[in-house]
Amino acid sequence: MFVYSFKAASAKTFGLLLISAVVILSLAVMMSGVGSSVVVSDNGFEIPVVKEISPKLFKNIKSNSDRVDFLKNYGIEVQNEPFEISEVTVPGEFDGVYLKYNEMQKVEGLDLEKYHNKQVKRYTYVVTNYNYDGTVYANLLVYKNKIIGGDICTADVNGFVRGFTEGNNIVG
């Protein structure tokens, strides 16, 4: 028969370790809901809870259907064809507006600073499932088959610019 005894100090240490493990496990279980497919409402936009941001999501964007599918991952429905396709150059130095825009990109797991002075394609789509009185656009910035940035916006004077994920807005 094997017998093991604890000193009072050892029992307290073991208890603290056990409680810590339970707390950490509980937090991990609660945070695992981030990747769930529960639908939530945002400004009339019905979107799934955002999946964990995966670098794979932004790569291998070779066709129109790849771009449309990318937007669908965020619950964004668009017309089948782009409203506009244009070439834009990422500035060599960011002014205040670009700095704020890039902060929004960083929340999405992107960073335009890596693309200073690069020519990229901007694909603009008309969003069809946003509850807004004006037209809402989805912009995707693509460089070498990779999404490097983008936004959801309106062209209205009192409109908005936001990221792909809920709550990721450019603030004054």
N, C-alpha and C positions, 0 to 999 in steps of 0.2 A: 504494500500500500504506500502511495506517495502522498505526503502531507507538506503543504507549503503555508507559511504564515507571513502575514503582512505586519509591518510596523505601522503605527498610526500615521506617520509622515508618508509612508509608501501608499497607504490606503487613500489618503487625501490626494496625492499626486495622481494615482490611478483614476480616482473619481473625476478630477479636473480634466484629465485626458479623455475620459469617456464622454463627459458633457461637451467638451470641445468637438469631439468627433461627431456627436449627434447634431450639434449646431451647424457644422460645416456640411454634413450630409443633407440636412434640412434646406440650407441655402442652395445647395446644388440642385436638389429636386425642384425647388421653387423657380430657379432660373432656367431650368430645362424647358419651361413653357415658352421661352422665346421662339423656339422653332415650330410651335404648334400652328395649326391651320385655322384657328378661331378667327372669324370675321368680325372686325370692329368698324365703327362708322367714324369718319373724319370729314367734317364739312360736306356731308352728303356723298362722300367718296366711300364706297364699300371696298375695303382692302383686307387681305389676310394679315395677321400679325407677321411682321417681317422675319424671315428666316435669318439664321446667322449669316453675316456677310461673308461670302466666300470669294476669294480672288478668281476662282474658276468661272463665276457668274459673269465676270467682265471680259473674259477672253474668248477667242474663237468666234467673234462676231463678224461673219463673212457675208451674210445675206440680209435681205429685208425681213424675212421671217425670224432670223436670229435676233434682230433688233426689237421686233414686235414681241417675241417671246421674253426677251429681257424685261421689257416693261410690264408684261403680264405677271412676272415674278413678284412685282410690287403691287399688283392689283390694278394696274393702269391699263385700261383698254383704249386703243387708238384706232383710227381709220387704217385700212390695210396698206395704203401707200403713203409715203412722206408728203407732207404739204410743201416742204422745201428742202433742198439739199444745197449746201454752200460750203465753200472752203473758207476757213478762218485761221488766223495766226494767233497762237497764244503769245501774249506780249513778253518781251524780254525782261521787263520789270513791271511788277504789279502795282497799280494805284490802289486807293482805298476801296473802290468798288470791287476790283478783282481780288483783293485780300479777303474781303467778306465772302465773296463767291467761293473762293478756294477753301475757306473755313467750312463752308457748307459741304464742299466736296469731301473734305477730310472725314466728316461724320459718316459719309457713305463708304469710307475705305479707299478713297481716291486722293490724288494730290497733283494738281496741275503744275506745280513748280518743276517737276521732272520734264516738262514739255515746253520750257521757255523757247520762243522763236520757232516752234515747230508749226507746220501747216497741218491742220486736222480737218476732218469733214464734220459738219454739223448737220444732223438729220433732225428735222422738225416735223412732228406728227400732231394732228388734231386729236385731243383726248375726247373720248365719247362717253365716259362714265363719271364725269365730275359735275356735281350739282352747283352750277355757277351761272349767272345770267349772261356772261360774255363767253368768248371762246377761250378755251384752255389748251395750251400747247405742251408737248413733251419734247425737250431738246436732248439729243445724245451727241456727245463729242467722241469721235472715233479716230484712233490713230493706229495704223498697222493691225487692223482687225481686233482692236481692244477698245473697250469703252473706258475713256479716261476722265469723263465728266458728264454733267448733264443736269437738267432741272425740269420742274413742272412750273409753268408760269402763264400769265395773261399779258396781253399787250395793252390792257387798260391802264389809264393814268393812275387809278386807285387800286390797281391789281395787286398781284403777289408773285413772289418767286420762292419756290421751296425745292427741297431735295426729293429724292425718290421715296424716302421714308417719312412717315407721319411725324410732324413736329420739327422737322429739320428745315427751318425757314431762315431766310436772310432777315435779320432784324436791324432796323435803322442804322 
